[in-house]
Amino acid sequence: MDKNLTYEYLHGTDIYLYQRRDMFRMNTDTALLAEFMKINKGERVLDVGTNNGALLLAANRYEPSYLYGVEIQEEAAELARMNMRHHGIVHADILCADYKEASLPAVDVVVCNPPYFKVGEHSHLNERESLKIARHEAYLSFPEFCEKTSSLLAEKGRCYIVHRAARVAELCTELTLHRLSPKTLQFVYDENKEEAVSVLIEAVKDGNNGCHVLKPYYLRR
C-alpha cells in the first residue's frame, strides 16, 4: 500500500476506507453527518466536496439507486473512486469539477460537510492548499452552495449539512432564500465548552413551515 495512505474506519459504522495523510481527513463532523442524514432506498444521493467518499459509503448502506460525488481536487476525487471500487460499488459517479458549474442530474438528497470559514478567516500561511480548499470558502461560498443545491434537488428533496453553530442564523436565512426550508436542527456541544460548536441541519426543498430542534449531541472527550 502507498505509504501516504492509511486505512481507517468511519466512527459509528463498520466502514473502512482509504485516506491520504496529506489531505483533509475524516473527522467528528463526518461521523456526525453520516449518522444524522436520512437516506431512503432507491434515492439518488449527491455528496458535495466528497473528498475520500466517506459520506457516499455511509449513504450506500441504505440502498440508494445512484451515488454522485463532486470534488474540485483531482487527487481527492481519485481517492473517492478508489474507495468505491474497494467496496464494489458500481452505481457511483465521482466528478472532478467545480460544483457551481458541474453538469449533474436531479437528485433526491444532497449531503455536504462544507468549508466552515470565509476567505481570510482563520487562515494559516503554512496550511497546505488542499486543506485550505476544504476549510475555506475560496471555491464555494454558502450562498453559491444553496443556489446550486436548490437547482438540483427534486421537489421535497432533502439537504443535510454540518456547519459552525455560530453561523446558524446566516445558514438558515440563506437556505430559506433558496427555497430550502430548515426542518431539523441538532446542535453539537463539546462537554468542555459552554457554547455549541457545530450544528446539523436538514433542509427540505419547498418544505412547509415548522422546524424540529432535536436534543443536543454532546461530544465526550
Disulfide bonds with the S-S distance in Angstrom:
none
